[in-house]
Amino acid sequence: MKRTLLIAMLFAVVAGFVFAETQVGIVLPTKDEPRWIQDQTQFLDALKTAGFSAKVLFSQGDSAKEKANVEALISEGIKVLIICPHDGTAAASAADLAHSAGVKVISYDRLIRDTTSVDYYVTFDSFEVGKAWGDYLNSKVPAGTKRNNL
């Protein structure tokens, strides 16, 4: 549910930048984890429903491939780049390339560091996630337990 809401919020940001005939490029870190395949499906479905064209490329945990993916998407004429960087520092050069080409850059889930080329950063509330983990662990401690017995 939260991921769907996050995708919807991200879509609202994208809608402010592009028209239906323009393209959104999405670069995700790997196909090897189900989470990113699910995100791919949700991105493509939401953007298609709204009339946007989109293309998703995977970097397979390789910063050089990630930059090449961004370059390929720029050459296809994207107006918005949504990127979840494998390495937030290494991705700065890819963000700079996109931004200098007039592409709006959205860092998704993981922050791209050491650059001013990121227009938006969309992520989960890490503090709330940590609290949820703590609450879950606390709920598993039997009543009357003392100290650190989980």
C-alpha positions in Angstrom: 0.0 0.0 0.0 2.8 2.5 1.0 4.7 1.6 -2.2 1.6 2.3 -4.3 1.1 5.6 -2.6 4.7 6.5 -3.1 4.4 5.6 -6.8 1.3 7.8 -7.1 3.1 10.7 -5.4 6.0 10.3 -7.7 3.6 10.2 -10.7 2.2 13.6 -9.5 5.7 15.1 -9.7 6.3 13.6 -13.1 3.0 15.0 -14.4 4.2 18.5 -13.6 7.1 18.1 -16.0 5.9 16.2 -19.1 3.0 15.9 -21.5 1.5 12.7 -22.7 3.7 12.4 -25.8 7.0 12.8 -23.9 9.0 10.0 -22.4 10.0 9.2 -18.8 13.2 7.2 -18.3 13.5 5.0 -15.3 16.7 3.4 -14.1 16.4 0.8 -11.4 19.4 -1.0 -9.7 18.7 -4.6 -10.5 16.3 -7.2 -11.8 17.6 -9.7 -9.2 15.3 -8.5 -6.4 11.5 -8.9 -6.6 11.0 -5.4 -5.1 12.5 -3.7 -8.2 10.4 -5.8 -10.6 7.3 -4.8 -8.7 8.3 -1.2 -8.9 8.9 -1.5 -12.6 5.4 -2.9 -13.1 3.8 -0.1 -10.9 5.7 2.7 -12.6 4.8 1.4 -16.1 1.1 0.8 -15.2 0.7 4.2 -13.5 2.4 6.1 -16.3 0.6 4.2 -19.1 -2.8 4.8 -17.4 -2.1 8.5 -17.4 -1.0 8.5 -21.0 2.8 8.8 -20.5 5.3 6.7 -22.3 8.1 5.2 -20.2 11.1 3.0 -20.5 12.7 1.1 -17.7 16.4 0.0 -17.7 18.2 -2.0 -15.1 21.8 -1.4 -14.1 22.4 -4.8 -12.4 24.5 -3.2 -9.6 27.0 -1.6 -12.0 27.6 2.1 -11.8 29.1 2.2 -15.3 26.1 0.5 -16.7 23.8 2.9 -14.8 25.5 5.9 -16.4 25.3 4.2 -19.9 21.6 3.6 -19.2 21.1 7.3 -18.4 23.0 8.3 -21.6 20.8 5.9 -23.7 17.6 7.4 -22.3 18.8 10.9 -22.8 19.5 10.1 -26.5 15.9 8.8 -26.8 14.6 12.2 -25.8 13.4 11.7 -22.2 12.1 14.7 -20.3 12.2 13.2 -16.9 14.6 10.7 -15.4 13.6 8.6 -12.3 16.7 6.9 -11.0 17.3 4.7 -8.0 21.1 4.7 -7.9 23.3 1.7 -7.2 25.9 4.0 -5.7 24.6 7.4 -4.7 28.0 9.2 -5.2 28.9 7.5 -8.5 25.4 8.4 -9.9 26.2 12.1 -9.6 27.8 12.2 -13.0 24.8 10.5 -14.6 22.5 13.1 -12.9 24.7 15.9 -14.1 24.5 14.6 -17.7 20.8 14.4 -17.6 20.3 17.8 -16.0 22.7 19.4 -18.5 20.5 17.9 -21.3 17.4 19.6 -19.8 16.1 16.5 -18.2 14.4 16.7 -14.8 16.1 14.3 -12.4 14.2 12.5 -9.6 16.3 10.4 -7.2 14.1 7.6 -6.1 14.5 5.6 -2.9 18.3 6.3 -2.6 19.8 9.8 -2.6 22.2 10.8 -5.3 24.9 12.7 -3.5 27.6 15.3 -4.3 25.6 17.1 -7.0 23.1 19.9 -7.4 21.5 18.2 -10.4 18.7 16.4 -8.5 15.4 18.2 -8.8 13.5 15.9 -6.5 14.2 13.2 -4.0 11.4 10.7 -3.2 11.9 8.1 -0.5 10.3 6.3 2.4 10.3 7.8 5.9 13.3 6.0 7.3 12.5 7.0 10.9 8.9 5.7 10.6 10.3 2.4 9.1 12.7 2.1 12.0 9.9 2.7 14.5 7.8 0.1 12.8 10.6 -2.5 13.1 11.1 -1.6 16.8 7.3 -1.9 17.5 7.2 -5.3 15.8 10.2 -6.6 17.8 8.7 -5.2 21.0 5.4 -7.0 20.2 7.3 -10.3 20.1 8.8 -10.0 23.6 6.8 -12.2 25.9 5.0 -10.5 28.8 7.2 -10.4 31.9 10.4 -10.8 30.0 13.4 -8.8 31.4 16.3 -7.3 29.5 17.2 -8.3 26.0 15.4 -11.6 25.6 13.8 -11.6 22.1 
